[in-house]
Amino acid sequence: MNERWDCKQVDAQTIRFRVRVTPKAKQATVGGTHDGALKVAVTEAPENGKANQAVVKAIAKQLSISRSSVAIVSGQTSRVKSVEVHGVSADQATERLGV
């Protein structure tokens, strides 16, 4: 099943999308979708914001941008988060994330 990734272009250089996080995973991965959200697995536990920091780092690394260009805008304590990324278009992100 090829599920559609729900990524919105906010302006020329900003996109927003949902992320479904799996904390305490054996291996950190970025890719695939679940209900339109990008799947991100991180090895960190969801304590004191460590998993959120790992999510930002993993997305930035996969997109080849700085961590300061990635922000979690909602869902800080939830598995499903809304993320805003500056410096890439929706097409560039789709290509780099492989979704």
N, C-alpha and C positions, 0 to 999 in steps of 0.2 A: 504494500500500500504506500503510495507516494503522497504524503500529507503536505499541505500547503503551509509555508512559514508566513506568519502574520507580522510584517515589518512595515512601519509607516514612515514616510519621509516627512519630517517636521518642517524643515527648510532646506536650502541648497546643500548644506553640509552637516545636517543633524538628522538622525533616525531614532525611532523608538520602537522597541519590541519587547515581548514577554519572554521570560526565561523560567524554565522549570529546573530547580536545583536538586541534586542528589548529594547531600553532605556525607562525609565519612565513607567515601567510595574507595575501593582498592586502588584505583588509578584515576587521575584527573583527565577528563575528556570534554571536548566541546563538539557538538554536532548532532544532527538528527532533530526531529521535532516530536512534540507531544501536545495534542490539541492546539496546534498553531504556535506553540512556544518552543524556543530553542532549548534543547537539553544540554545542561552543563553539570558534570560530575566533578566534585572537588574532594580532596582527601581530608580536609579540615573539618572539625566538628562545628556545629552551629552554636558556638559559645563566644561571647564578647565580640561579635562581628567578624570573627576569623573566617568563617565560610563566605561571608559577603566580600571580604577583601580578596579571597581566593577567586571568587567569581569574576570580579572586576579584572584581576590580573590575568585570568585565563582568556577572557574575551579580548582584552587588549592585545595579548600575545598572538592570538589567532588572527586578529585583524591587522596586526603589525602597526599598532598605534600606541601612544603613551597611555598609561593608566589614568592620567588626569583627564583624558578624553572620554572616559567611560564613567557613568554615574548610575547608581541604583536610585530611581526616583520614587518608587513605592514598593511595598512588600518586604521591608527590611527584616521582618521576623517571620516571613512566610516562605514556603517552598517556591511559590510562583511570584516572580518579581517583574517589575517594569523597569527596563534599562534604557537609558538615553546615551547615544554615542555621537560625538562630534568629530568631524573630519573625514567621514566616509559617506557615500551614497548608499541607498538600499541595494542597488545592483552590485556595487563593490563588496558590500557586506555579504550578500548572498553567495557571490563567487568565492570569497575568502573563507567563509564558514562552511561551504559545501552543502548548503541547504536549498 
